[in-house]
Amino acid sequence: MLRTPPLNREAPLLETERLRLRAHSLADFPTYCTLWADPAVMRYIGGKPNTAEESWARLLRNAGHWSLLGFGSWWVEERATGEFVGEVGLFNYQRMIEPPLGETPEFGWILSSTKHGHGYATEAVQAILAWANGRFVASEAACLIDPENTASLHVAKKCGFLPSHSVTYRDTQMQVLLRRFDSQNT
């Protein structure tokens, strides 16, 4: 997947004008549980709030991405205040979809409902795209978005993802969007 072995096995610190993207920590877990239990946040991600146990498994799975694959998610916070914004990153979930994504890394973002509509998702995705460019054997990245999630579709479009095809994932129709990794897109 990676062209060269990663030098570190946790999320590198990335900063934008307004955001700090950093590795998760165990101290983040209570806030993480609140995020994944918020019905407004989960509306287009399975529709069901996560329990603390499900959030714990998710946190460990995301840490495992860094440990085993050299990429994963970042904890996103406002630089000026340190306030939690959300989680944004690259994943390989080996989703049971046809056609499969294979080794194509998948972008995902989830923001606290109090941080929606501020352009934070776009800013964080663009920072990760800049970091990811040239690191993957795959020539493109993907994202799966519920076609009714117009806000996420807008973020994907602003970040250069283009509609490719539809898939069924866990009995839900999802839009697959693709974006090439190259210097023209960063």
Backbone as JSON, one array per atom type, in Angstrom:
{
  "sequence": "MLRTPPLNREAPLLETERLRLRAHSLADFPTYCTLWADPAVMRYIGGKPNTAEESWARLLRNAGHWSLLGFGSWWVEERATGEFVGEVGLFNYQRMIEPPLGETPEFGWILSSTKHGHGYATEAVQAILAWANGRFVASEAACLIDPENTASLHVAKKCGFLPSHSVTYRDTQMQVLLRRFDSQNT",
  "N": [[0.8, -1.19, 0.0], [1.78, 1.34, 0.91], [4.37, 3.31, -0.51], [6.88, 3.47, 0.66], [8.09, 2.27, 3.83], [6.32, 3.66, 6.6], [7.61, 6.32, 8.61], [6.76, 6.91, 11.16], [4.41, 5.5, 13.44], [2.06, 6.64, 14.22], [-0.42, 9.21, 13.94], [0.89, 11.94, 12.22], [1.51, 15.3, 13.28], [-0.5, 17.75, 11.88], [-1.1, 21.0, 10.68], [-3.35, 23.62, 9.95], [-4.54, 26.83, 8.88], [-6.64, 27.26, 10.72], [-6.92, 24.88, 12.12], [-5.78, 22.05, 14.08], [-4.51, 18.93, 13.52], [-4.13, 15.93, 15.02], [-2.71, 13.0, 16.65], [-4.91, 10.61, 18.16], [-5.7, 10.32, 21.67], [-5.88, 8.48, 24.78], [-7.14, 10.07, 26.63], [-8.96, 11.42, 25.11], [-11.19, 9.87, 24.87], [-13.79, 10.16, 26.3], [-14.93, 12.43, 24.97], [-14.9, 11.46, 22.39], [-16.76, 9.38, 22.59], [-19.08, 10.91, 23.0], [-19.26, 12.24, 20.52], [-19.71, 10.06, 18.68], [-22.09, 9.14, 19.66], [-24.02, 10.98, 19.12], [-27.09, 11.63, 17.72], [-27.57, 13.43, 15.57], [-25.11, 13.57, 14.3], [-24.79, 10.94, 13.52], [-26.71, 10.51, 11.64], [-26.35, 10.04, 8.83], [-24.59, 8.0, 8.89], [-25.08, 5.15, 9.23], [-27.17, 5.68, 10.94], [-27.7, 5.06, 13.6], [-26.91, 5.86, 16.9], [-23.73, 5.26, 18.45], [-22.77, 2.98, 21.05], [-20.82, 3.28, 24.1], [-19.1, 1.1, 24.14], [-19.0, 0.38, 21.4], [-17.85, 2.72, 20.41], [-15.36, 2.57, 21.67], [-14.27, 0.3, 20.42], [-14.12, 1.3, 17.84], [-12.28, 3.41, 18.16], [-9.98, 1.92, 18.83], [-9.71, 0.45, 16.46], [-9.13, 2.48, 14.67], [-6.67, 3.36, 15.71], [-5.24, 1.07, 15.16], [-5.08, 1.19, 12.39], [-3.02, 3.08, 11.97], [-0.9, 1.72, 13.21], [-0.65, -0.69, 11.74], [-0.94, -0.03, 9.01], [0.11, 2.48, 8.51], [-1.34, 4.76, 8.08], [-4.33, 6.6, 8.87], [-6.79, 7.95, 11.07], [-7.2, 11.35, 12.2], [-7.41, 13.32, 15.15], [-9.21, 16.21, 15.34], [-8.92, 19.58, 16.09], [-9.7, 22.99, 17.06], [-7.22, 25.38, 16.48], [-6.95, 27.84, 17.81], [-8.54, 27.66, 20.13], [-8.45, 25.07, 21.07], [-10.69, 23.54, 21.09], [-12.62, 20.64, 20.44], [-13.2, 19.44, 17.18], [-13.67, 17.29, 15.37], [-13.23, 14.14, 13.69], [-11.08, 13.1, 11.18], [-9.88, 11.36, 8.35], [-7.96, 8.77, 6.65], [-8.71, 5.52, 5.49], [-8.81, 1.9, 5.43], [-11.18, -0.13, 5.24], [-11.89, -2.57, 4.25], [-14.43, -3.01, 3.12], [-17.42, -4.79, 2.4], [-18.33, -4.55, -0.5], [-19.44, -4.24, -3.9], [-18.23, -3.0, -6.91], [-15.25, -3.95, -5.08], [-13.22, -1.72, -3.04], [-10.61, -2.41, -2.78], [-7.2, -1.79, -2.55], [-7.45, 0.92, -2.52], [-7.31, 3.84, -0.7], [-9.69, 5.11, 1.64], [-11.33, 8.09, 2.26], [-12.67, 9.7, 5.13], [-14.87, 11.63, 7.18], [-16.04, 13.08, 10.16], [-17.8, 15.29, 12.06], [-18.28, 17.16, 15.06], [-21.58, 18.04, 15.92], [-21.89, 20.69, 16.62], [-19.98, 21.95, 15.17], [-20.54, 21.9, 12.52], [-20.86, 23.29, 9.22], [-18.86, 25.24, 9.11], [-16.75, 25.0, 7.39], [-14.73, 23.38, 8.25], [-14.43, 20.6, 7.74], [-13.71, 20.5, 5.02], [-11.29, 21.94, 5.11], [-9.71, 20.28, 6.77], [-9.7, 17.84, 5.3], [-8.37, 18.7, 2.99], [-5.83, 19.27, 4.06], [-5.01, 16.7, 4.79], [-5.03, 15.46, 2.3], [-2.88, 16.82, 1.11], [-0.8, 15.84, 2.71], [-1.01, 13.11, 2.1], [-0.49, 12.87, -0.63], [1.5, 11.25, -2.99], [2.27, 9.24, -1.24], [1.0, 6.8, -1.51], [0.6, 3.65, -3.18], [-1.7, 3.2, -4.59], [-3.44, 5.01, -7.06], [-5.5, 6.67, -6.6], [-7.97, 8.02, -4.34], [-10.88, 7.25, -2.39], [-14.27, 7.96, -1.41], [-17.18, 7.1, 0.43], [-20.44, 8.06, 0.39], [-23.59, 8.79, 1.72], [-26.21, 9.41, -0.49], [-28.06, 11.34, 0.26], [-26.75, 12.98, 1.97], [-26.03, 15.91, 1.64], [-24.28, 17.88, 2.58], [-21.81, 16.54, 3.05], [-21.34, 15.59, 0.48], [-20.9, 18.0, -0.77], [-18.51, 18.82, 0.5], [-16.8, 16.78, -0.44], [-16.85, 17.34, -3.22], [-15.68, 19.93, -3.24], [-13.15, 19.2, -2.52], [-12.19, 17.87, -4.66], [-13.17, 15.32, -5.29], [-14.9, 13.15, -7.43], [-18.09, 11.98, -8.59], [-18.45, 8.48, -9.02], [-19.67, 5.81, -8.99], [-22.49, 3.89, -7.77], [-23.01, 1.96, -4.79], [-24.16, -0.76, -2.77], [-24.15, -0.79, 0.63], [-24.34, -2.4, 3.6], [-27.15, -2.63, 3.34], [-27.78, -0.1, 2.44], [-27.91, 2.39, -0.02], [-25.09, 3.84, -1.43], [-23.02, 6.53, -2.54], [-20.12, 6.35, -4.43], [-17.24, 8.2, -4.58], [-14.41, 9.43, -6.33], [-10.97, 10.45, -6.33], [-8.02, 11.51, -7.82], [-4.64, 10.95, -6.8], [-2.41, 13.32, -7.21], [-0.12, 15.95, -8.12], [-1.56, 18.0, -9.27], [-3.92, 18.1, -7.93], [-3.59, 18.97, -5.34]],
  "CA": [[0.0, 0.0, 0.0], [2.64, 2.52, 0.97], [5.57, 3.18, -1.34], [7.98, 3.22, 1.58], [7.55, 2.1, 5.19], [6.15, 4.94, 7.29], [8.62, 6.6, 9.62], [6.16, 6.78, 12.48], [3.2, 4.66, 13.44], [0.89, 7.37, 14.7], [-0.73, 10.35, 13.09], [1.78, 13.1, 12.36], [0.82, 16.56, 13.54], [-0.75, 18.6, 10.72], [-1.77, 22.22, 11.07], [-3.85, 24.53, 8.93], [-4.74, 28.16, 9.47], [-7.56, 27.22, 11.86], [-7.06, 23.56, 12.72], [-4.67, 21.17, 14.44], [-4.85, 17.53, 13.34], [-3.15, 15.22, 15.82], [-3.05, 11.62, 17.02], [-5.85, 10.42, 19.26], [-5.13, 9.87, 22.94], [-6.89, 7.86, 25.64], [-7.88, 11.15, 27.29], [-10.0, 11.88, 24.18], [-12.27, 8.89, 24.77], [-15.13, 10.66, 26.64], [-15.41, 13.29, 23.88], [-15.11, 10.55, 21.25], [-18.05, 8.71, 22.83], [-20.13, 11.9, 22.77], [-19.36, 12.43, 19.08], [-20.3, 8.91, 18.01], [-23.43, 8.88, 20.21], [-24.89, 12.09, 18.74], [-27.96, 11.24, 16.59], [-27.41, 14.34, 14.43], [-23.87, 13.19, 13.64], [-24.92, 9.58, 12.99], [-27.84, 10.47, 10.72], [-25.98, 9.45, 7.54], [-23.56, 6.97, 9.12], [-25.75, 4.02, 9.86], [-28.39, 6.16, 11.55], [-27.85, 4.65, 14.99], [-25.8, 6.29, 17.75], [-22.87, 4.2, 18.98], [-22.59, 2.83, 22.5], [-19.43, 3.49, 24.51], [-18.35, -0.08, 23.71], [-18.77, 0.51, 19.96], [-16.89, 3.81, 20.23], [-14.06, 2.06, 22.09], [-13.79, -0.58, 19.34], [-13.8, 2.18, 16.72], [-11.03, 4.1, 18.51], [-8.89, 0.95, 18.7], [-9.57, 0.13, 15.04], [-8.44, 3.6, 14.03], [-5.27, 3.3, 16.14], [-4.66, -0.05, 14.43], [-4.74, 1.64, 11.04], [-1.67, 3.67, 12.01], [0.07, 0.7, 13.6], [-0.46, -1.72, 10.71], [-0.98, 0.48, 7.64], [0.85, 3.74, 8.37], [-2.27, 5.86, 7.87], [-5.54, 6.44, 9.66], [-7.55, 9.17, 11.33], [-6.66, 12.4, 13.06], [-8.25, 14.09, 16.05], [-9.18, 17.56, 14.8], [-9.32, 20.6, 17.07], [-9.41, 24.37, 16.69], [-5.91, 25.82, 16.98], [-7.06, 29.0, 18.7], [-9.23, 27.35, 21.39], [-8.27, 23.67, 21.47], [-11.98, 22.86, 21.08], [-12.77, 19.49, 19.57], [-13.96, 19.64, 15.96], [-14.12, 16.02, 14.84], [-12.25, 13.13, 13.29], [-10.96, 13.05, 9.72], [-8.74, 10.53, 8.02], [-7.88, 7.79, 5.57], [-8.99, 4.21, 6.05], [-9.01, 0.73, 4.6], [-12.11, -0.92, 6.04], [-12.21, -3.83, 3.58], [-15.89, -3.06, 3.06], [-18.01, -5.81, 1.55], [-19.09, -3.88, -1.55], [-19.09, -4.6, -5.27], [-16.89, -3.57, -6.85], [-14.53, -3.6, -3.86], [-12.25, -0.64, -3.16], [-9.27, -3.0, -2.81], [-6.17, -1.03, -1.82], [-7.73, 2.35, -2.61], [-7.65, 4.39, 0.61], [-10.98, 5.76, 1.73], [-11.42, 9.27, 3.13], [-13.89, 9.84, 5.92], [-14.87, 12.75, 8.11], [-17.18, 13.18, 11.05], [-17.59, 16.48, 12.88], [-19.24, 17.47, 16.11], [-22.71, 18.78, 15.34], [-21.72, 22.13, 16.89], [-18.95, 22.48, 14.26], [-20.99, 21.79, 11.13], [-21.1, 24.51, 8.48], [-17.78, 26.23, 9.26], [-15.69, 24.71, 6.44], [-13.67, 22.61, 8.9], [-14.2, 19.31, 7.08], [-12.95, 20.77, 3.8], [-9.93, 22.34, 5.5], [-9.0, 19.1, 7.28], [-9.49, 16.9, 4.19], [-7.32, 19.25, 2.12], [-4.55, 19.08, 4.74], [-4.65, 15.28, 4.7], [-4.68, 15.22, 0.89], [-1.5, 17.3, 0.9], [0.08, 14.88, 3.38], [-1.11, 11.78, 1.46], [-0.03, 12.87, -2.01], [2.78, 10.6, -3.22], [2.56, 8.2, -0.25], [0.27, 5.57, -1.76], [0.73, 2.97, -4.45], [-2.95, 3.49, -5.27], [-3.38, 6.31, -7.76], [-6.65, 7.48, -6.25], [-8.64, 7.83, -3.05], [-12.33, 7.15, -2.53], [-15.12, 8.17, -0.24], [-18.54, 6.59, 0.31], [-21.32, 9.05, 1.02], [-25.03, 8.65, 1.55], [-26.6, 10.42, -1.47], [-28.86, 12.39, 0.9], [-25.86, 13.8, 2.8], [-25.59, 16.96, 0.72], [-23.13, 18.6, 3.14], [-20.59, 15.77, 2.77], [-21.13, 15.6, -0.97], [-20.32, 19.31, -1.08], [-17.1, 18.76, 0.94], [-16.08, 15.93, -1.39], [-16.7, 18.07, -4.48], [-14.69, 21.0, -3.04], [-11.83, 18.58, -2.36], [-11.8, 17.25, -5.92], [-13.74, 13.99, -5.5], [-15.93, 13.13, -8.47], [-18.94, 10.79, -8.53], [-18.01, 7.37, -9.85], [-20.72, 4.81, -9.12], [-23.22, 3.61, -6.54], [-22.87, 0.62, -4.23], [-25.0, -1.04, -1.62], [-23.35, -1.14, 1.8], [-25.22, -2.65, 4.75], [-28.53, -2.37, 2.89], [-27.95, 1.33, 2.15], [-27.3, 2.83, -1.26], [-24.05, 4.83, -1.18], [-22.32, 7.08, -3.7], [-18.66, 6.27, -4.38], [-16.59, 9.32, -5.25], [-12.98, 9.16, -6.48], [-10.08, 11.59, -6.56], [-6.65, 11.06, -8.12], [-3.51, 11.49, -6.06], [-1.35, 13.89, -8.04], [0.21, 17.32, -7.73], [-2.56, 18.95, -9.78], [-5.1, 18.11, -7.07], [-3.32, 19.41, -3.98]],
  "C": [[0.85, 1.26, 0.0], [3.86, 2.28, 0.1], [6.78, 2.86, -0.49], [7.4, 3.02, 2.96], [7.42, 3.47, 5.87], [7.21, 5.1, 8.38], [8.04, 6.58, 11.02], [4.83, 6.07, 12.37], [2.05, 5.33, 14.16], [0.73, 8.61, 13.84], [0.28, 11.47, 13.3], [0.94, 14.35, 12.63], [0.72, 17.35, 12.24], [-1.46, 19.85, 11.23], [-2.19, 23.01, 9.84], [-4.0, 25.89, 9.61], [-5.58, 28.09, 10.73], [-7.52, 25.94, 12.67], [-5.72, 22.92, 13.09], [-5.21, 19.74, 14.3], [-3.75, 16.73, 14.04], [-3.61, 13.78, 16.07], [-4.08, 11.63, 18.13], [-5.09, 10.06, 20.53], [-6.25, 9.24, 23.77], [-7.72, 8.92, 26.35], [-9.01, 11.68, 26.41], [-11.26, 11.02, 24.23], [-13.64, 9.44, 25.2], [-15.73, 11.56, 25.54], [-15.72, 12.46, 22.65], [-16.45, 9.84, 21.39], [-19.21, 9.66, 22.56], [-20.34, 12.13, 21.28], [-20.14, 11.3, 18.43], [-21.67, 8.51, 18.56], [-24.44, 9.95, 19.81], [-25.76, 11.69, 17.54], [-27.82, 12.15, 15.37], [-26.16, 13.99, 13.63], [-24.05, 11.85, 12.92], [-26.01, 9.45, 11.92], [-27.51, 9.75, 9.41], [-24.9, 8.38, 7.67], [-24.21, 5.83, 9.89], [-27.01, 4.4, 10.61], [-28.57, 5.86, 13.03], [-26.66, 5.13, 15.81], [-25.02, 5.08, 18.28], [-22.9, 4.18, 20.49], [-21.13, 3.15, 22.82], [-18.57, 2.3, 24.07], [-18.03, -0.02, 22.21], [-17.77, 1.62, 19.66], [-15.48, 3.36, 20.61], [-13.46, 1.19, 20.99], [-13.37, 0.26, 18.13], [-12.47, 2.91, 16.96], [-9.84, 3.16, 18.35], [-8.65, 0.57, 17.25], [-8.81, 1.25, 14.33], [-6.97, 3.66, 14.45], [-4.55, 2.17, 15.4], [-4.32, 0.29, 13.0], [-3.32, 2.19, 11.02], [-0.63, 2.6, 12.27], [0.37, -0.26, 12.46], [-0.32, -1.17, 9.3], [-0.2, 1.77, 7.42], [-0.01, 4.93, 7.99], [-3.52, 5.58, 8.69], [-6.21, 7.78, 9.89], [-6.79, 10.11, 12.26], [-7.77, 12.94, 13.95], [-8.12, 15.53, 15.6], [-9.7, 18.53, 15.86], [-9.0, 21.98, 16.52], [-8.07, 24.77, 17.28], [-6.07, 26.91, 18.03], [-7.61, 28.63, 20.08], [-8.94, 25.96, 21.93], [-9.58, 22.89, 21.48], [-12.0, 21.74, 20.05], [-13.65, 19.84, 18.38], [-14.51, 18.32, 15.45], [-12.96, 15.09, 14.55], [-12.26, 13.06, 11.77], [-9.77, 12.16, 9.4], [-8.92, 9.66, 6.79], [-8.0, 6.4, 6.17], [-8.91, 3.13, 4.98], [-9.87, -0.21, 5.42], [-12.44, -2.28, 5.43], [-13.73, -4.05, 3.53], [-16.35, -4.13, 2.07], [-18.94, -5.12, 0.55], [-18.6, -4.4, -2.9], [-19.26, -3.39, -6.16], [-16.18, -3.12, -5.58], [-13.55, -2.44, -4.11], [-10.82, -1.18, -3.22], [-8.3, -2.2, -1.95], [-6.38, 0.48, -1.9], [-8.08, 2.88, -1.22], [-8.95, 5.18, 0.55], [-10.91, 6.94, 2.7], [-12.73, 9.23, 3.89], [-13.75, 11.02, 6.86], [-16.17, 12.72, 8.9], [-16.89, 14.33, 12.0], [-18.67, 16.59, 13.94], [-20.36, 18.31, 15.52], [-22.61, 20.28, 15.59], [-20.71, 22.77, 15.94], [-19.32, 22.35, 12.8], [-21.13, 23.18, 10.52], [-20.04, 25.58, 8.59], [-16.63, 26.01, 8.27], [-14.55, 23.88, 7.03], [-13.38, 21.28, 8.2], [-13.36, 19.5, 5.82], [-11.49, 21.1, 4.12], [-9.1, 21.14, 5.97], [-8.71, 18.1, 6.16], [-8.38, 17.41, 3.28], [-5.94, 19.1, 2.76], [-4.09, 17.63, 4.64], [-4.32, 14.9, 3.26], [-3.25, 15.66, 0.6], [-0.5, 16.35, 1.52], [0.14, 13.56, 2.61], [-0.53, 11.74, 0.06], [1.37, 12.26, -2.12], [3.1, 9.48, -2.26], [1.95, 6.84, -0.59], [0.58, 4.99, -3.13], [-0.54, 3.21, -5.27], [-2.88, 4.88, -5.89], [-4.54, 7.21, -7.38], [-7.15, 7.14, -4.85], [-10.14, 7.82, -3.31], [-13.01, 7.69, -1.29], [-16.5, 7.63, -0.57], [-19.44, 7.53, 1.07], [-22.77, 8.72, 0.71], [-25.48, 9.75, 0.59], [-27.46, 11.55, -0.9], [-28.01, 13.33, 1.76], [-25.24, 14.89, 1.93], [-24.38, 17.73, 1.25], [-21.83, 17.86, 2.85], [-20.31, 15.68, 1.28], [-20.5, 16.92, -1.41], [-18.84, 19.36, -0.68], [-16.29, 17.95, -0.07], [-15.84, 16.65, -2.71], [-15.64, 19.16, -4.34], [-13.27, 20.45, -2.92], [-11.42, 17.77, -3.59], [-12.29, 15.83, -6.14], [-14.87, 14.1, -6.51], [-16.77, 11.87, -8.34], [-18.45, 9.72, -9.5], [-19.14, 6.37, -10.08], [-21.42, 4.66, -7.76], [-22.97, 2.18, -6.11], [-23.9, 0.47, -3.13], [-24.07, -1.49, -0.5], [-24.28, -1.22, 3.0], [-26.65, -2.19, 4.45], [-28.81, -0.9, 2.62], [-27.23, 1.65, 0.85], [-26.32, 3.96, -0.96], [-23.44, 5.27, -2.5], [-20.82, 6.92, -3.47], [-18.12, 7.44, -5.2], [-15.09, 9.04, -5.26], [-12.23, 10.45, -6.75], [-8.68, 11.05, -6.79], [-5.67, 11.7, -7.14], [-2.52, 12.02, -7.07], [-1.2, 15.36, -7.67], [-0.8, 18.33, -8.25], [-3.74, 19.08, -8.85], [-4.82, 18.66, -5.68], [-3.26, 20.91, -3.89]]
}
